[in-house]
Amino acid sequence: MSSIVFFNKPYGVLSQFTPEGKWRALDEFIPVKDVYVAGRLDADSEGLLLLTDDGKLQAKIADPRHKLVKTYWAQVEGVPDEAELDRLRAGIKLSDFTAQPAKVRLIDAPADLWERDPPIRFRAAIPTAWLEIRIAEGKNRQVRRMTAAIGYPTLRLIRAAIGAATLEGLALGQWRQISGSYQDLQGKINE
């Protein structure tokens, strides 16, 4: 059985144990030794980050060939309509690849959402909306690039789930460790 660490990563923290420049690192939060990040999350993104001591499990979580769905909450500038969201649902061409079809829907602001430090930019004349976006790829800055491609830049991005693993019960900056396997993380990937 592998050791898996669930971490609710704050904004401004790198997906590594060594700080760089203005960014903080995981060593500030997670005292567990010999665990490694399974699927990065940019410093300017928040939410669920998984770490494990099992290299094979790490590769399965991160590799899109295994189709482990990642769920993101994206706060975007503006309010897209269904036709615009359909472009994401169909798979959208980006500069260097075509993103696979995503499951996308408008949602209310997530319940019990923590304040971001620093807060997002606010413009009184431009509303924002929250999207739930489910993808199995996870290429570099993919969700941000997808929303920008339909004209709705992402202001805040939170990974809410990786497969069946969720942020539930984890306050910002908190972590918990379990014993588990890839099957425990798979959940229902075709919902």
C-alpha positions in Angstrom: 0.0 0.0 0.0 1.3 3.4 -0.9 1.4 6.5 1.2 -0.6 9.4 -0.3 -0.6 12.9 1.0 -3.6 15.2 0.3 -2.6 18.9 0.5 -4.8 22.0 0.0 -2.1 24.2 -1.7 -2.4 27.9 -1.1 -1.8 30.5 -3.8 1.9 31.4 -4.1 3.2 27.9 -3.2 5.3 25.9 -5.7 4.7 22.1 -6.3 8.2 21.4 -4.9 10.0 21.3 -1.6 12.5 24.1 -2.5 11.4 27.7 -2.6 12.3 29.9 -5.6 12.3 33.6 -5.9 9.0 35.1 -4.5 7.3 31.6 -4.3 7.1 29.5 -1.1 7.5 25.7 -1.1 5.9 22.6 0.2 8.5 22.1 3.0 6.8 25.0 4.8 3.7 22.9 5.2 4.4 19.2 4.8 7.0 17.5 7.2 6.6 14.1 5.6 9.8 12.8 4.0 10.2 10.8 0.8 7.0 11.8 -0.9 6.9 13.4 -4.3 4.3 15.5 -6.2 2.0 13.5 -8.5 0.8 16.1 -11.0 1.9 19.7 -10.6 -0.2 22.7 -9.8 1.1 26.2 -10.8 2.2 28.6 -8.0 -0.7 30.9 -8.9 -3.3 28.1 -8.7 -4.8 26.6 -5.5 -6.3 23.4 -4.2 -5.7 19.7 -4.2 -2.2 18.5 -4.7 -1.3 14.8 -4.2 2.1 13.5 -3.1 3.1 9.9 -2.8 6.1 7.7 -2.0 5.3 5.3 -4.8 6.9 6.2 -8.2 4.5 4.0 -10.2 1.5 5.6 -8.5 2.9 9.0 -9.1 3.2 8.3 -12.8 -0.3 6.9 -13.0 -1.8 10.0 -11.3 0.1 12.4 -13.5 -0.1 10.6 -16.9 -3.2 11.5 -19.0 -3.1 8.0 -20.6 -4.7 6.7 -17.4 -7.6 9.2 -17.8 -7.8 10.2 -14.1 -10.2 13.1 -14.2 -9.2 16.3 -12.5 -11.9 18.7 -11.4 -11.2 22.5 -11.4 -13.1 25.5 -10.2 -12.3 28.5 -12.4 -13.4 32.0 -11.6 -13.5 33.8 -14.9 -13.9 37.4 -16.0 -17.3 37.7 -17.6 -20.2 35.2 -17.8 -20.0 32.7 -20.7 -23.1 31.4 -22.3 -23.8 27.8 -23.2 -22.6 28.2 -26.8 -19.2 29.4 -25.5 -19.0 26.6 -23.0 -19.9 24.1 -25.9 -16.6 25.1 -27.5 -14.8 23.6 -24.5 -17.1 20.6 -24.4 -16.2 19.9 -28.1 -12.4 20.2 -27.5 -10.7 23.5 -28.3 -7.7 24.2 -30.4 -4.9 25.9 -28.5 -1.7 27.2 -30.0 0.3 23.9 -29.6 -2.4 21.2 -29.2 -6.2 20.6 -29.3 -7.6 20.1 -25.8 -9.7 17.0 -25.4 -13.5 17.6 -24.8 -14.0 18.9 -21.3 -17.1 18.5 -19.0 -17.9 22.1 -18.2 -20.8 23.8 -16.3 -21.5 27.1 -14.7 -21.6 26.8 -10.9 -22.3 29.0 -7.9 -19.2 30.2 -6.0 -18.0 27.1 -4.1 -19.3 26.9 -0.5 -16.9 27.6 2.3 -14.3 29.0 -0.1 -11.4 30.6 1.6 -10.2 34.1 0.8 -7.3 34.3 -1.6 -4.2 36.1 -0.5 -3.7 38.3 -2.5 -7.3 38.7 -3.6 -8.1 38.6 -7.3 -8.5 41.8 -9.3 -11.9 43.2 -9.0 -13.7 45.4 -11.6 -17.0 46.8 -10.7 -18.2 47.0 -14.3 -17.2 43.4 -15.2 -19.0 40.5 -13.5 -17.3 37.1 -12.8 -18.6 33.6 -13.0 -17.5 30.2 -11.7 -17.0 27.2 -13.9 -16.5 23.6 -13.0 -14.2 22.1 -15.5 -13.4 18.3 -15.6 -10.5 17.2 -17.8 -8.2 14.1 -17.9 -5.2 15.9 -19.6 -3.7 18.6 -17.4 -1.1 20.1 -19.7 0.8 23.2 -18.7 -1.7 26.0 -17.8 -4.3 24.1 -19.8 -7.5 25.3 -18.0 -6.3 28.9 -18.0 -5.5 28.7 -21.7 -8.9 27.0 -22.5 -10.9 29.7 -20.8 -8.9 32.5 -22.4 -9.4 30.8 -25.8 -13.2 31.4 -25.5 -12.6 35.0 -24.3 -13.0 34.5 -20.5 -9.7 34.8 -18.7 -9.3 32.8 -15.5 -8.9 35.1 -12.5 -8.7 32.3 -9.9 -8.1 28.5 -10.4 -8.7 25.8 -7.7 -8.2 22.1 -8.3 -11.1 20.6 -6.3 -10.5 16.9 -7.1 -8.2 14.3 -8.6 -10.3 11.3 -9.4 -12.2 10.4 -6.2 -9.8 12.4 -4.0 -11.2 15.8 -3.0 -10.5 18.8 -0.9 -13.3 17.9 1.5 -12.3 18.4 5.1 -9.0 20.1 4.2 -8.6 23.8 5.2 -6.2 25.9 3.2 -2.6 24.9 3.9 -3.6 21.7 5.6 -2.6 18.1 4.7 -3.5 14.6 5.6 -1.8 11.3 4.9 -3.5 8.0 4.0 -2.5 4.6 2.7 -4.1 4.0 -0.7 -3.8 2.8 -4.2 -4.6 4.0 -7.7 -7.9 2.2 -7.6 -8.8 4.3 -4.5 -8.2 7.5 -6.5 -10.0 6.4 -9.7 -13.6 6.8 -8.6 -16.1 7.1 -11.3 -14.3 8.6 -14.2 -17.2 8.7 -16.6 -19.7 10.7 -14.6 
